[in-house]
Amino acid sequence: MYKLVLFISLLFVLISCSDSSKSSFEFAGGTFKMALNNEPSTFVSREIRDVYSSSVLTQVMEGLVSLNPKDLKVQPQLAESWKISPDGLIYEFKLRSGVKFHPHSIFKNEEERIVTVEDVKSTIELICKKNSEGLASPGYNLVFEGNLQGVEEYHNGKSLSISGLNVEGNKVMFKLKEKDNNFLNKLAHITCAISSKKIYEANLEQDMIGTGPFKFKEYKQNEINTIVLIRNEDYYLTDDEGNSLPYLDGIEFIIESKKLTQLAMFEKHETDFIAGLPTSRITKMLEGRLQDFNSVPPVLILSNNPFLTTSYFLFNHTDERFKNPKVRQAFSLAVDKEKIGREVLKNQYYELGYYGIVPPLQDEFRGYDFKGVKENAYSFNPEKARQLLAEAGYPGGKGFGSVNLRFTIDEIQSSLCDEFAKQISLVLGINVNIDGSTFEQTQADADLAKSEMFRSGWNADYPSPESFLSLFYGKNVPKSKDTPSLYNKSRYVNPEYDKLFEQGKKASKLSSQMKYFSSAEKILIKDAAFIPLWYKGDYEIIYSNIRNFYLNSLNVYNFTYVYKKDWTKEEFSQKSK
């Protein structure tokens, strides 16, 4: 009896010592499930270059700031606030107190789990160091290179510290070389997520230990591979009512490349959300389940969401044939985009590629001269295409030889590349060998320009034309052909383009930024540096009981406030008013 009383007393003490300020949300619980088209290429945040890794790691890792999924505005995250100097060169962040990394055996006590400015400092230094192969990380290229004072000296081993990075007390300070209006947006990118210094020093980064609302549980590798995340009980944020976040018990990312299989899983309610319907089933899905979309409350909710995503063909600009702009122009004019949109995409896109690399979303990029860019773009013109190819010295394709086109194997890309090869053969008399592979292998080959052409695409890292135009910035091209070119995969170099791009980055006013950036893109289009194909706009369907799940043009998923609750007819009718 004494032992029972002692146990109850101890239990009461433990409950009394817990964080009583947090309460549980009435509809908390449940697991959200969705499919990813490909395996994440990495579980180390600073190395992320693909949307699949980002979708997973964004739930687990956090940076000093983040983007609000509703409006894509920068919001506080691990930093509770920040200040910017009047000249725009110094950023000072105040770190939240008491934030903890996810539990791990490497931490000897709770104190060692707390995020400190030293963790922030060591993370930035890791991002800016060369990796074991002597290469720069995507985070360095995207955010800090050419931006942060002293970062190149540190990156090249000429300095033991970054002069523009300082910590003091609970504050982290960045000093920039020049004003960068997108610096906060860049810091919000997943490649700038803060990791534990102890985890890195123990070589345990693959364990995915972060501060986010969800923590990594397991990677089930069976017939269908699944990444399982579970609720972080120690998460520091609460909702406006003081309820603990996140609401969900977990998230499951199911790796499935076949869209038809994804749809079958969704229709059986084995997943809660599907992004992008298989082209062969769009009509049947949308028309066959009208009642599920139109009932009150609906079973399913449909969105046709435009993204800051561009699909395109890249030329390898180190290939002697593609150094000639007339050849590139001929290829551009030989592509029938209307047929691709109609027969390959089944009209599942936002716009066809009659603009440039920057998706024509006027609401996102106010003041950008999309009209002027479009006037310089290429439409299907077989006669002009043949004329230009002849002027380049290859009449009827004679003497040109074959072109190898690398792509990632899936339903859309396989059909696209097959159609492209037919069009180029018919119009120009040139044979295109289509060479499909895995996403990872295609990426690696593109980095090293191991083909004459590539099918590629880009999801913006942050909501600015700069994120797209940087893909053709000449100073991102390495000096050696044997060194991977992580961003400018086409290895396109044009000093005039680079000058306008740099002026856009430095411009203080948004209107000036847009002027310089759109002028740079007009040069890119006139030069036929690549072939824009379409701008993504997917049909996305979600079960209606999923609340607070926001779609946005960056395709950034945030599950912190997501919960599951069926609608009543009265509740949904009131919401719709």
Summary of the structure (lengths in Angstrom):
residues: 577
radius of gyration: 25.4
end to end distance: 61.0
largest distance: 99.3
contacts: 1867
relative contact order: 0.14
helix: 37%
strand: 20%
